[in-house]
Amino acid sequence: MLRFAPSPNGPLHRGHALSVWLNAEMARKLNGRLLLRIEDIDPTRSRAEHIEAIEEVLDWLGVSYEQPVRRQSNFMADYVQAFQTLKDRGLVYPCFCTRTAIDAAVQAKGPEWPNDPDGSPLYPQTCRSLTAVEAAGHLALGDKPQWRLDHTKAIAVTGPLRWTSFDPETFLTTARQARPERWGDVVLVRKDTPTSYHLSVVVDDANQGVTHIVRGMDLEAATDIHTLLQALLGLPQPLYWHHPLIHGPDGKKLAKSKGSDSLALERDAGLTRSALLADFRNARILVDAEDGEPEA
Ligand code: GLU
């Protein structure tokens, strides 16, 4: 079981076309099924028009996927339940720090303070040591917490972990060491939504029976946290392939937030599916999707 899991925060770009084609190809090779999951947990950035556009672009790309399409916003109760399991085990804590307070605490740590794999300074664990009385005081003032994973406690529970990558051609697998500690105390429940990317992705992959995850290399490091959460929640571990990313003319990875390189705009300006496939092949990126335009 495979899934393509875009967040409807902006229009899809070439990187998404590559990812969904590779997912479809892998589903074919494995005689498996492809799901579409809309990761719309963000109440402000997720937009209905982007969801419609995703389905329309996938149609144009000639990708078919199973119905029904899952929208994460319909499954919040599942994430809340998973979070409660971690809370009952004392593995999470409420954090009342503002962005400014975190920045100041990081500054105070000095220039050697480490960054996480995405380049943000690690959270300095300020609220780990809040007492129950202090936390209650914040709540009484109406402060809304985000909830963080105490990664030291979590890793003490699970011990060292591995995840498994697979080769897209031979399907040979390789054990990889998970290093969740390099992410520090990640946020599992945000202030504005009762979950987070990390929590909902592992819960859904398990609930949807996903066995093979094909996604961009930019998410490879996140697999550390996903592996830790899977171990804590007793969820099965899928196999992973993190595929190469497409870079824009500026050499930077494509990002939805930029909007400039939207596939729909490129298509409206005359890009064809075959030309896009040819571009990927010229870039020596393996795409086996059928050539030719989809039938009208
Ligand atoms: N929703 C994520 C994104 O749009 C991808 C999640 C995943 O594949 O794990 O980048």
Boltz pocket constraint, residues with backbone or C-beta under 6 A from the ligand:
constraints:
  - pocket:
      binder: B
      contacts: [[A, 3], [A, 5], [A, 6], [A, 7], [A, 39], [A, 201], [A, 214], [A, 215], [A, 219]]
      max_distance: 6.0
